[in-house]
């Protein structure tokens, strides 16, 4: 280290990590200093999760060194990282669903033990949640399993910034806003800026590039296990970031093309509070509004209305892409191929026996079409990065013959380039007559839809179509209950 730069909280030098023939890290050197927010970007499989695992002590590099506060450490693990104030919020939430928020806080903070620990843990988590998410409304005595995915993410973020004797010095945020609506995301990013201004450090991983550009002080781009660029945030633009990651920005080219669907038949509909829901053949219908206002509940109702309670249909009427993949998406003990093909067994089996050759052929086709980054589809599903797991769920749904696809925020944690590829697949299949009902927390995705229903307090309060599908109109309806 040279000059008068402060010593790095954690520094990784020439780190190399391999998983079989795959080089997850190929000589990465990265130092995180006090008072900076480092934006870490790159496609799925670029090495972001691996370097984060090294920094938080969860993974020992096969080559290279780790130092903290200027001292090279011979032994560095999760406990040593926590003692030095390193915290991590994973994309895959790690709270115990059968315990309360207070009890989960106790697990994180070992120093809270002893008589009266519940009271102390309650004060710690409530103080942190109030600071990061003012007006959050989350009762600390609630079981985590009762919380929505957005509330669970808020609790996990609050815990990472909480102080129960060992103050957080470096907080790693891996897709922290993937389940949060725009207002909650802005609350969190505002707190991150405050934390960094006070001398704390943050590593921010997000596929929403505007979050990185508006919050980070330095941006590091990874590709194929290496750092390919490391510059101050002010030197970057959205265009240059995507180019550095290796994608081609299509800009307005991937936006919705106006289509005349007036004569198309309605293929799925549902009544309820507010306006009725309907979707036509070949239509892409978006569900918008603040998170947790009834969009997922509507998807569940639509799915239940088109499926049998007791006997599976050979010809599926509807298929589903889950947003919370660990809870209701992937089969963790199964291979990538089995996770992909489970939705199409009716097509792949004869007299109850799966045609292994046809299954492998279908898997290879979708691996190529949606760029699932693995050398072998026989690998376990958890060997993939979070974004690649989501691609498998998407391929599972699209490989069926179901005429209606329900999508519950399916692009959480998927990189920019892959998103654009998926958008193109959705458009092509919609043009061929397939109907998509798409809930997304990302405004860009909602604006790709032919028509949008805006939800507020569990009811549809506005219907927008064509040129009226704009961010301004959606926000106006979300907060006031009527289109602008």
Phi and psi in degrees as a GROMACS rama.xvg file:
@    title "Ramachandran Plot"
@    xaxis  label "Phi"
@    yaxis  label "Psi"
@TYPE xy
-122.613  166.248  UNK-2
68.471  -156.285  UNK-3
-104.192  23.5256  UNK-4
-64.3379  140.329  UNK-5
-65.7289  152.134  UNK-6
-64.4466  143.107  UNK-7
-67.0349  138.98  UNK-8
-61.8233  -46.9212  UNK-9
-140.591  137.335  UNK-10
-134.364  128.176  UNK-11
-107.008  129.636  UNK-12
-121.671  124.329  UNK-13
51.3855  46.3579  UNK-14
-77.5159  133.196  UNK-15
-128.631  131.546  UNK-16
-137.737  131.377  UNK-17
-127.146  141.082  UNK-18
-116.842  94.4108  UNK-19
66.9026  -126.928  UNK-20
-85.4854  -5.79377  UNK-21
-89.7591  123.057  UNK-22
-88.2503  99.7366  UNK-23
-72.5058  -38.4818  UNK-24
-130.815  133.677  UNK-25
-127.725  68.2924  UNK-26
81.8599  54.7932  UNK-27
-95.2189  130.707  UNK-28
-121.299  123.423  UNK-29
-149.138  127.401  UNK-30
-117.714  135.372  UNK-31
-114.789  117.303  UNK-32
-106.022  159.515  UNK-33
-58.7868  143.738  UNK-34
76.3514  26.8609  UNK-35
-136.82  147.293  UNK-36
-109.868  114.282  UNK-37
-97.3397  116.154  UNK-38
-82.9827  123.96  UNK-39
-112.689  115.302  UNK-40
-128.698  160.574  UNK-41
157.853  161.266  UNK-42
-65.3245  163.947  UNK-43
-58.9698  133.313  UNK-44
87.5316  5.74505  UNK-45
-75.9035  -18.6299  UNK-46
117.127  3.00633  UNK-47
-61.842  -49.0448  UNK-48
-64.487  -33.4692  UNK-49
-70.2444  -45.034  UNK-50
-66.1586  -34.1488  UNK-51
-63.9069  -41.3215  UNK-52
-64.6096  -33.0464  UNK-53
-68.952  -45.16  UNK-54
-65.9357  -37.5613  UNK-55
-87.7548  5.43495  UNK-56
85.9599  3.51177  UNK-57
-81.4563  -12.9884  UNK-58
-144.569  129.826  UNK-59
-93.7381  124.095  UNK-60
-66.0386  148.624  UNK-61
-72.7816  -21.3776  UNK-62
-150.027  149.669  UNK-63
111.135  177.45  UNK-64
-131.328  158.462  UNK-65
-126.388  131.469  UNK-66
-128.944  154.602  UNK-67
-137.985  129.31  UNK-68
52.5298  35.9749  UNK-69
89.7458  -6.30066  UNK-70
-106.254  127.138  UNK-71
-71.7387  131.212  UNK-72
-104.126  125.504  UNK-73
-75.1392  -33.4252  UNK-74
-128.703  120.644  UNK-75
-140.333  116.648  UNK-76
-136.248  -168.293  UNK-77
-61.6485  -44.235  UNK-78
-64.3414  -40.9449  UNK-79
-64.8313  -38.5245  UNK-80
-64.9498  -44.0144  UNK-81
-64.1451  -38.9673  UNK-82
-63.7817  -24.4998  UNK-83
-93.552  8.36498  UNK-84
84.553  20.194  UNK-85
-90.6492  123.546  UNK-86
-124.821  156.09  UNK-87
-141.793  132.529  UNK-88
-108.594  110.01  UNK-89
-82.8613  154.928  UNK-90
-61.9668  -38.0527  UNK-91
-89.5747  107.961  UNK-92
-60.7931  143.154  UNK-93
-118.778  13.7863  UNK-94
-71.8673  153.259  UNK-95
-83.6709  113.565  UNK-96
-68.117  -22.6204  UNK-97
-86.1541  -2.51756  UNK-98
-109  159.996  UNK-99
-76.7678  170.187  UNK-100
-59.6576  -42.7997  UNK-101
-62.393  -44.2057  UNK-102
-65.9466  -36.7617  UNK-103
-63.7639  -37.0169  UNK-104
-62.9238  -39.2216  UNK-105
-62.3295  -37.6549  UNK-106
-63.8903  -41.5084  UNK-107
-67.3626  -41.9369  UNK-108
-104.914  94.8434  UNK-109
-65.0664  -22.9086  UNK-110
-74.722  -5.02676  UNK-111
-84.6935  -0.53343  UNK-112
-65.3115  167.87  UNK-113
102.481  178.482  UNK-114
-60.0348  133.053  UNK-115
80.8611  18.5166  UNK-116
-67.0828  -30.9285  UNK-117
-61.3315  -43.575  UNK-118
-63.4309  -43.1932  UNK-119
-66.3707  -42.7164  UNK-120
-64.2739  -38.8112  UNK-121
-60.9504  -44.1666  UNK-122
-64.5095  -40.2077  UNK-123
-64.1903  -50.6812  UNK-124
-73.7374  -36.7663  UNK-125
-68.7067  -36.5576  UNK-126
-64.1903  -41.0954  UNK-127
-71.066  -44.436  UNK-128
-61.5206  -40.3752  UNK-129
-62.5105  -34.3956  UNK-130
-74.4983  -41.8403  UNK-131
-82.7312  -41.3187  UNK-132
-127.358  76.109  UNK-133
-55.4263  133.898  UNK-134
74.2784  25.0315  UNK-135
-64.1967  -33.9621  UNK-136
73.151  18.8619  UNK-137
-95.6971  118.399  UNK-138
-77.8139  128.388  UNK-139
-72.0619  -12.4458  UNK-140
-92.5095  4.04738  UNK-141
-79.5709  146.522  UNK-142
-69.5389  138.276  UNK-143
-60.7889  -33.4252  UNK-144
-63.0099  -20.3424  UNK-145
-84.9013  -12.8321  UNK-146
-82.7274  152.561  UNK-147
-71.3952  165.112  UNK-148
-62.0168  -33.5764  UNK-149
-66.3  -42.8224  UNK-150
-66.007  -37.7254  UNK-151
-63.3889  -40.2743  UNK-152
-65.8203  -38.4125  UNK-153
-62.6067  -42.5317  UNK-154
-63.6144  -43.7203  UNK-155
-62.8065  -40.7746  UNK-156
-65.9191  -44.0707  UNK-157
-59.6553  -40.0061  UNK-158
-64.9525  -38.9278  UNK-159
-63.3947  -34.1633  UNK-160
-93.0162  3.58963  UNK-161
-81.6747  156.315  UNK-162
-127.094  114.556  UNK-163
-126.544  40.7019  UNK-164
121.594  -38.3967  UNK-165
-113.065  107.257  UNK-166
-71.6131  143.23  UNK-167
-67.7026  130.021  UNK-168
-110.965  -37.9957  UNK-169
-132.624  117.072  UNK-170
-112.262  123.056  UNK-171
-98.4394  120.165  UNK-172
-113.677  107.251  UNK-173
-99.1189  103.784  UNK-174
51.3296  55.1272  UNK-175
-70.2216  -20.7708  UNK-176
-104.304  12.1298  UNK-177
-62.6441  -23.857  UNK-178
-114.167  7.65394  UNK-179
-101.644  144.072  UNK-180
-76.7654  176.925  UNK-181
-60.2386  -39.9609  UNK-182
-70.0708  -40.6498  UNK-183
-67.8783  -39.0776  UNK-184
-61.982  -41.0381  UNK-185
-67.954  -37.0196  UNK-186
-58.4913  -46.2793  UNK-187
-65.8925  -44.0928  UNK-188
-65.6045  -34.5078  UNK-189
-62.341  -42.3488  UNK-190
-66.7211  -38.2175  UNK-191
-58.0657  -44.8696  UNK-192
-62.203  -40.0559  UNK-193
-64.7979  -43.0554  UNK-194
-62.5345  -43.5035  UNK-195
-68.7829  -40.6714  UNK-196
-61.7686  -27.2751  UNK-197
-86.2952  2.23128  UNK-198
108.813  -3.99821  UNK-199
-77.3662  170.171  UNK-200
-127.958  148.078  UNK-201
-139.211  137.255  UNK-202
-105.453  119.004  UNK-203
-111.75  117.689  UNK-204
-109.113  122.519  UNK-205
-155.857  140.611  UNK-206
-88.8507  -1.89282  UNK-207
-91.8915  96.9292  UNK-208
-63.0436  -29.4024  UNK-209
-63.714  -32.6886  UNK-210
-63.6974  -42.0176  UNK-211
-65.3761  -48.721  UNK-212
-64.6104  -33.4798  UNK-213
-87.902  -11.8753  UNK-214
-119.297  -36.7834  UNK-215
-74.6002  149.105  UNK-216
-95.7823  -23.7042  UNK-217
-142.079  142.511  UNK-218
-122.672  128.05  UNK-219
-113.409  127.825  UNK-220
-107.87  128.332  UNK-221
-112.644  148.784  UNK-222
-155.131  126.447  UNK-223
53.1855  42.4656  UNK-224
79.6063  10.2744  UNK-225
-129.787  157.177  UNK-226
-87.2505  119.724  UNK-227
-104.595  -11.781  UNK-228
-160.3  143.775  UNK-229
-151.049  99.9934  UNK-230
-141.239  161.069  UNK-231
-57.4975  146.94  UNK-232
-59.5152  -32.0738  UNK-233
-64.5999  -18.2399  UNK-234
-85.805  -2.787  UNK-235
-109.949  154.66  UNK-236
-127.804  168.371  UNK-237
-56.1211  -43.5242  UNK-238
-62.9791  -48.5346  UNK-239
-68.7087  -31.5376  UNK-240
-64.7369  -47.157  UNK-241
-65.6306  -38.025  UNK-242
-64.5653  -39.2598  UNK-243
-65.1888  -32.1547  UNK-244
-76.8974  -14.8021  UNK-245
103.18  7.93412  UNK-246
-95.958  162.965  UNK-247
-106.513  122.407  UNK-248
-74.771  124.861  UNK-249
-97.9452  -11.1235  UNK-250
52.8973  -129.14  UNK-251
-70.4374  -11.3227  UNK-252
-63.7426  -25.2189  UNK-253
-97.3588  6.6652  UNK-254
-76.1052  166.585  UNK-255
-61.4744  133.749  UNK-256
-95.5997  134.739  UNK-257
-66.4458  129.333  UNK-258
-127.784  145.943  UNK-259
-90.9555  105.623  UNK-260
-114.933  18.9297  UNK-261
-59.0009  -36.9271  UNK-262
-89.8279  -3.60073  UNK-263
-70.7884  142.376  UNK-264
-75.0541  150.573  UNK-265
-75.6947  128.223  UNK-266
-108.466  -18.1981  UNK-267
-154.528  138.21  UNK-268
-150.587  161.439  UNK-269
-157.783  132.911  UNK-270
-89.818  -175.736  UNK-271
149.666  -164.483  UNK-272
-64.9425  144.051  UNK-273
75.355  -148.508  UNK-274
-74.3337  149.497  UNK-275
-73.5876  153.324  UNK-276
-101.527  140.402  UNK-277
-150.866  151.547  UNK-278
-139.927  136.492  UNK-279
-96.8118  164.364  UNK-280
-60.6359  128.857  UNK-281
80.6626  9.45635  UNK-282
-98.8225  146.643  UNK-283
-107.461  109.235  UNK-284
-108.547  125.886  UNK-285
-97.9654  146.205  UNK-286
-111.363  121.324  UNK-287
-126.966  -178.492  UNK-288
114.258  173.361  UNK-289
-62.7107  146.436  UNK-290
-59.8868  142.654  UNK-291
82.9053  14.8937  UNK-292
-103.045  20.7567  UNK-293
113.065  1.83951  UNK-294
-68.1092  -47.6635  UNK-295
-65.3616  -37.0703  UNK-296
-60.9749  -39.2026  UNK-297
-64.1071  -43.0144  UNK-298
-59.8969  -41.4405  UNK-299
-63.5413  -41.1328  UNK-300
-63.3844  -43.445  UNK-301
-62.7498  -40.5719  UNK-302
-66.0374  -45.3593  UNK-303
-62.8631  -34.8802  UNK-304
-69.1704  -21.1267  UNK-305
-112.345  6.81251  UNK-306
-125.972  157.273  UNK-307
-86.2686  146.802  UNK-308
-78.2676  -20.2781  UNK-309
-134.147  -26.5606  UNK-310
-126.141  113.127  UNK-311
-61.1116  140.719  UNK-312
-84.9307  141.413  UNK-313
-67.6382  -44.2296  UNK-314
-97.4833  98.6368  UNK-315
-62.2356  137.365  UNK-316
-88.8883  -24.0266  UNK-317
-152.6  147.008  UNK-318
-131.09  162.572  UNK-319
-133.699  135.216  UNK-320
-110.955  112.802  UNK-321
-76.2787  148.133  UNK-322
-91.39  -38.0068  UNK-323
-91.7702  83.2005  UNK-324
-65.2641  -34.2473  UNK-325
-71.1128  -30.2532  UNK-326
-82.1363  -45.447  UNK-327
-143.259  32.5413  UNK-328
-121.666  -70.6246  UNK-329
-88.7341  152.34  UNK-330
-97.4305  103.574  UNK-331
-64.735  -27.9563  UNK-332
-89.6168  -3.64581  UNK-333
-95.0205  165.515  UNK-334
-75.4928  169.176  UNK-335
-61.0415  -44.8532  UNK-336
-62.7542  -44.584  UNK-337
-64.9222  -36.6251  UNK-338
-64.6685  -33.9384  UNK-339
-76.6705  -41.6699  UNK-340
-84.8671  -12.0565  UNK-341
-58.9728  -28.1726  UNK-342
-78.95  -9.24686  UNK-343
-121.686  20.3255  UNK-344
-60.8725  -29.4103  UNK-345
-61.2342  -32.8701  UNK-346
-84.1676  -26.5338  UNK-347
-96.1033  -10.2944  UNK-348
-110.763  149.852  UNK-349
-134.989  123.509  UNK-350
54.7835  38.6348  UNK-351
82.0008  2.67417  UNK-352
-114.328  126.792  UNK-353
-75.7424  131.268  UNK-354
-77.411  103.169  UNK-355
-62.1912  -37.4556  UNK-356
-66.3464  -42.7257  UNK-357
-66.5844  -37.5134  UNK-358
-62.9928  -46.0345  UNK-359
-63.9246  -39.4065  UNK-360
-64.5323  -43.0018  UNK-361
-65.0561  -41.9005  UNK-362
-61.0794  -44.654  UNK-363
-64.1016  -38.0143  UNK-364
-62.1417  -47.2811  UNK-365
-74.5975  -28.3289  UNK-366
-59.7307  -41.1193  UNK-367
-72.53  -45.2356  UNK-368
-65.7566  -36.426  UNK-369
-112.187  6.11659  UNK-370
57.0573  58.0169  UNK-371
-76.8619  117.22  UNK-372
-86.0334  90.817  UNK-373
-154.152  151.474  UNK-374
-82.9027  -24.468  UNK-375
-145.419  120.212  UNK-376
-68.1918  -9.23013  UNK-377
-79.8255  -10.1056  UNK-378
-64.9473  156.233  UNK-379
-63.8203  147.67  UNK-380
-60.8936  -32.9259  UNK-381
-75.4764  -3.56744  UNK-382
-75.0698  -14.2059  UNK-383
-86.8315  155.783  UNK-384
-66.5618  163.261  UNK-385
-56.7566  -42.7571  UNK-386
-64.7061  -37.7009  UNK-387
-71.6577  -32.0282  UNK-388
-61.0959  -39.8091  UNK-389
-65.9325  -34.6781  UNK-390
-62.3945  -37.6959  UNK-391
-63.0711  -42.4598  UNK-392
-63.721  -37.7056  UNK-393
-66.422  -44.2523  UNK-394
-64.0949  -36.6552  UNK-395
-57.6369  -44.7933  UNK-396
-71.3349  -46.4572  UNK-397
-70.5844  -21.8251  UNK-398
-79.4192  -8.46013  UNK-399
-81.5438  173.909  UNK-400
-101.652  11.7328  UNK-401
-60.1997  130.642  UNK-402
-74.7576  -16.1912  UNK-403
-123.533  128.723  UNK-404
-115.467  119.625  UNK-405
-98.6411  130.172  UNK-406
-127.371  118.306  UNK-407
-101.23  85.1644  UNK-408
50.469  57.7019  UNK-409
-74.7352  -15.6903  UNK-410
-97.2118  17.9179  UNK-411
-58.7685  121.964  UNK-412
76.7284  14.1748  UNK-413
-98.7206  137.497  UNK-414
-69.0476  164.709  UNK-415
-59.3613  -46.6714  UNK-416
-62.8702  -43.4205  UNK-417
-66.1407  -38.7814  UNK-418
-54.4509  -46.3957  UNK-419
-65.4816  -35.1735  UNK-420
-65.2852  -41.7884  UNK-421
-66.8535  -41.4547  UNK-422
-55.1327  -42.3687  UNK-423
-65.3  -40.7017  UNK-424
-62.9978  -43.032  UNK-425
-60.2698  -45.575  UNK-426
-61.6387  -43.4292  UNK-427
-63.3639  -43.5829  UNK-428
-71.2862  -34.4765  UNK-429
-65.442  -38.9184  UNK-430
-63.3693  -26.894  UNK-431
-86.002  2.16353  UNK-432
109.497  -0.371828  UNK-433
-81.3401  143.25  UNK-434
-104.164  135.599  UNK-435
-120.569  131.181  UNK-436
-114.78  115.502  UNK-437
-125.565  110.348  UNK-438
-95.2754  130.288  UNK-439
-143.382  144.283  UNK-440
-89.053  -3.3601  UNK-441
-100.063  122.811  UNK-442
-60.736  -35.423  UNK-443
-58.8518  -41.2573  UNK-444
-70.3516  -39.5758  UNK-445
-60.7865  -37.4496  UNK-446
-74.575  -3.46929  UNK-447
-85.002  -8.73988  UNK-448
-83.1771  155.517  UNK-449
-70.2849  -39.3248  UNK-450
-144.98  149.913  UNK-451
-134.262  132.215  UNK-452
-101.86  128.867  UNK-453
-100.746  129.626  UNK-454
-103.319  144.168  UNK-455
-150.254  122.887  UNK-456
53.6544  44.0618  UNK-457
81.5847  3.76401  UNK-458
-127.795  152.071  UNK-459
-79.2828  119.412  UNK-460
-109.548  -10.754  UNK-461
-157.059  149.081  UNK-462
-124.71  122.529  UNK-463
-118.734  142.642  UNK-464
-140.41  151.658  UNK-465
56.1323  -127.571  UNK-466
-67.2724  -15.32  UNK-467
-78.6753  -9.36502  UNK-468
-79.7194  87.5908  UNK-469
-131.154  159.019  UNK-470
-59.9769  -40.1993  UNK-471
-62.6376  -45.8473  UNK-472
-67.0918  -38.3677  UNK-473
-66.0566  -43.8552  UNK-474
-65.826  -39.9565  UNK-475
-61.3171  -43.3725  UNK-476
-70.4166  -33.6671  UNK-477
-65.1574  -37.7078  UNK-478
-97.739  -25.1221  UNK-479
-113.563  -12.2841  UNK-480
83.6107  11.4017  UNK-481
-149.73  148.871  UNK-482
-68.583  150.373  UNK-483
